[in-house]
């Protein structure tokens, strides 16, 4: 019987390892619903910038959900996605041996769904939201860095991105309130 297991790294010549970690692939992602969710359906397997790809996947997901759900149900679904993410990211991080593996991108997807929910319509607003969110998620200024380092497990994975979303929305609101209200543009 042949068993398909994800590739591993960190093992020695004799097959023993001090820290054996799994290198996820599509077989791993499809093995359990938690893994599939944490990798946002597999987009976290992107070899380049998986967090950015995980953020980008929020656009079509938001457009579809926004089309079919009214505002309150969409916000409720984003909340449910957050709760599911705590579980999925926690389970997947344990399985991989890395609590916040780079391929775990559900946190970016859900946090950016929240950003899109509150972002005014239009390409310029969406682009600004995307750039700001990626900036805050990558740079992790305080207090995002604090929460990223001190909150562990699935909640920690999800929470720092929600704070990045909050910072993004504050910047967009400030721009709209102070700059656009002064009619500079």
N, C-alpha and C positions, 0 to 999 in steps of 0.2 A: 504494500500500500504506500502510495506516495503522498506525503504531506506538504502542502505549500505553506511555508513560513516566511515571514519577512526577513530580509537580510539583516545580519547583525554585524556590529563592529566592536572593536575593543577586546577581542579574544586573542589568546596567544596561540602558538604553534600546536600545543597539545590540546587545544580546545577549551582550556580553562580560562577564566577571566576574573579579574578583580572587579570590574565594572562592565558587565555585558549590557549593551544597550541595543535596542531594536532600531533599525533604519526602516522607517515605514514606507510601504509601497501600496499600490491599489488593492492588493489582496488583504493587507492589514486593515486598510480603511474600510473595506466592505465586510470585514469579519464580524463587527458588532455595531449596533446602532449608535452607541456612544462615540466610537471612533469616527464613524461616518459623519456624525453631527459635528464633532470637534474639528474635523478637517473640512468643514463646510462642503460636504459632498465630494471631497477629493481635491478641491482647488488649493488646499494647503500643501499638496504635493508639488506645487510649482517650484522648479529649480531656482528661479530668480524671484526674489522679493515676494515670498508667499503672503506676508502680511498685507502688502499692497494689493495683491490679487484677491485676498479675502475681503478687503475693503471694497474693491471694485465690484465684487459679486453682489454686494448689497444694493447696487443700483437696479439691476433688473428684478431682483427679489422685491425691492420696495415698489417699483412700478406695477408689478403684478398684484401685490397685496393691496396697494393703494387703490387700484382699479376695482377690486372686488369687495373690499371691506370699508365700512364707514370709519370715521376718525377714531372713535372710542374703541372699537373692536381692533383696529390696527395697533393702537397703543397697548391694549391688553395683550395682544399676541406678541408684541415686542417684549413685554414683561415676562410672558411665559417662555419665550426664547431665552431670556436671561437666566431664568431658573433652570431650564433644561441645560443651558450652557455650564452652569455650576457643576452639575452632575457629570455631563459628558466630558468636559475639560479635566475634571478631577480624575475620572476613571481612565481617560486616555493618557494623561500625564503619568499616572502610576504605572500603566502598562508599558510606556516608553522609557520609564526610569528618569524622565526629565519633566518636572512639573509644568513648565511653560515652554514646551518644544516649539520651535519655529513654525512647524506645520500646523499647529493648533491655531486656527484662524477664526473659529466661531466667535471669539471675543471681539475681534475687529468687525466681523459681519454684523453682529447684533448691535454693537455700540454705534456703528455708522448708520444702521437702520434708524436708530433713535435720533441721530443728527439729521438725517433726511426728513424725518417726521416733522421736525421743528424748523427746517430750513425753508425760506421763501422759495417759490417756484422760479425756475429759470436756470439756464446753463451757467451763467456767471456765479450765481449763488451756490450751485452744486459744485462747481469747480473750486470755489473758495473754501467750501466746507471740506471737500476732499483734501486739499492741500493743507489746511489747518489741522485736520484730524490726523493725517499722516505725520505732520510735524510733531504734534504733541505725543503721539504714540511712539515715535522713534526716539525723540530727544528726551522724553519723560522728565520735564521740569518738576520741581517740587510743587505740590505734594504727590504728584503721580509716582515719582521715583520711590518715595517713602512707602506708599501702598504696594507698589510692585515688589519691593524688597521684604516687607513685613507681613503681608497677607499671603498665606500659602494655600495650596490646593486649588480646587476649581473656583472658589470664590475669589481668591487672589488673582487668578488668571483673568476672570471676567471684570473685576472691579476697577483695575487700573485703566482699562479701556473706557469704562463708563465715565471715569474722571476726565480722561482725554476728550470724550464727547462733550462733557460739561464745559471744559475750557474752550472747545471749538464753538459751542453755541454762545458762550459769553462774548467771544470775539466778534461773531457775526451780529449779535444783538447790539453790541457797542458800535460797530460800523454803521448799522442801520439807524440807530438812535441818534448818534452824534454827528457822523459825517454826512449821511444822506439827508438828515433833517435840516442841515445847514445849506443844502442845495449846491454843494461844491461840484457835484457831478451830474 
